[in-house]
Amino acid sequence: MAEKSFKYVIVGGGVAAGYAAREFAKQGVKPGELAIISKEAVAPYERPALSKAYLFPEGTARLPGFHVCVGSGGERLLPEWYTEKGISLILSTEITKADLASKTLTSAAGETYKYEILIIATGSTVIKLSDFGVQGADAKNIFYLREIDDADKLVEAIKSKENGKAVIVGGGYIGLELSAALRINNIDVTMVYPEPWCMPRLFTAGIAAFYEGYYAKKGINIIKGTVAVGFGTNENGEVTDVKLKDGRVLEADIVVVGVGGRPLTTLFKGLVAEEKGGIKTDGFFKTSVPDVYAVGDVATFPMKLYNEDRRVEHVDHARKSAEQAVKAIFASEQGKSIDEYDYLPYFYSRAFDLSWQFYGDNVGETVLFGDNDPASSSHKFGTYWIKDGKVVGAFLESGTPEENTAIARVARGQPAVGSLEELTAEGLAFATKV
């Protein structure tokens, strides 16, 4: 097969690839210089929509409505945009071999692609229960959510199992957002997770108590402290029930599993330096190999604010790291310098009429402020994390744009605090006055 050559190649077609493409265009990439190689069949899109409006019964999101870069208020890059810019969008193509010494990539179909500069933007994949040999885990109507194909299959199941029963395995991001989306579709929902409360990597017990209470009020059943150990099926191979470790058996027409993800770095194992489960980069997302960059979920990078290397799985970092890498590539070519990446961790979620944002680091002591009664009509509350006498992290439910900006400012500025009691009493006002 004919070999194709490009000056720049991005492997992966997710959020990071789309934002990188926009930055390449801003920097003046010439037609024919850039290719995006993606195993998905569609142009880069805003992945968070899949667990939110894509599943809604009304006001549903569909492509081309949520192609990048609408998620951050930017221009929507339709497939024609790439054509106009002379960017090759090579879809439904999985790269299965990378030879960094000869700067050659090979696809599953045997096509070869040469590059001068490579950006690794392969993202993450979901952890599947079948990876652990869970009995019946390959039954029909057991879903994972990562790509648009997954969401399409789930939408079909929601329609065909009208008013049915769903079991959500996992109490993290996907668990909370999918439970809400299915409940809005009038599905009977049970969440199952082993931890003592939901979102334990971020939430304190006090934060989690609100969401668990709110979800219960919406009719969602929550079972904690146990895991799914098997699935029953009917003669059509469809899931019928979920067997829990504590002996309970839950009826299920639909199962959604959200037990985490892992970065897709296998293609580059042994070829680039790795750290903390990702590909080690510097503050410009350069890897240990010249002319190879890594961005988004796969990159372990220096987080200046905390003086340590971290890997971040979040859309905000995917967008910003991609832009930083492209700026760094052009600065290097022009003999200029740019500032190192200086990222403030940011996470958010929306479900039902709730919307929270978190900034900073969730370490140290915590204070809970505001009204976290699940029955409250305002449900505006938050938490500060305090380490060495300074506020290092802040969480806020139902904040206004100005209030969310204020907690971000606090998390970056790390102001000193007096007593925890004073901080609790002052609450949100502490952030808005800083």
Sequence and secondary structure as in RCSB ss.txt:
>XXXX:A:sequence
MAEKSFKYVIVGGGVAAGYAAREFAKQGVKPGELAIISKEAVAPYERPALSKAYLFPEGTARLPGFHVCVGSGGE
RLLPEWYTEKGISLILSTEITKADLASKTLTSAAGETYKYEILIIATGSTVIKLSDFGVQGADAKNIFYLREIDD
ADKLVEAIKSKENGKAVIVGGGYIGLELSAALRINNIDVTMVYPEPWCMPRLFTAGIAAFYEGYYAKKGINIIKG
TVAVGFGTNENGEVTDVKLKDGRVLEADIVVVGVGGRPLTTLFKGLVAEEKGGIKTDGFFKTSVPDVYAVGDVAT
FPMKLYNEDRRVEHVDHARKSAEQAVKAIFASEQGKSIDEYDYLPYFYSRAFDLSWQFYGDNVGETVLFGDNDPA
SSSHKFGTYWIKDGKVVGAFLESGTPEENTAIARVARGQPAVGSLEELTAEGLAFATKV
>XXXX:A:secstr
   EE SEEEE  SHHHHHHHHHHHHTT  TTSEEEE SSSS  B GGGGGTGGG SSS   TTTTBTTGGGT  
   HHHHHHHT EEE S  EEEEETTTTEEEETTS EEE SEEEE   EEE  GGGGT BTTT BTEE  SSHHH
HHHHHHHHHHTTT EEEEE SSHHHHHHHHHHHHTT EEEEEESSSSSSTTT  HHHHHHHHHHHHHTT EEEES
  EEEEEE TTSBEEEEEETTS EEE SEEEE   EEE  GGGTTTS EETTEEE  TT B SSTTEEE GGGEE
EEEGGGTEEEE  SHHHHHHHHHHHHHHHHHHHTT          EEEEEETTEEEEEEE   SEEEEEE   TT
 SS  EEEEEEETTEEEEEEEES  HHHHHHHHHHHHH  B S HHHHHHHTHHHHHH 
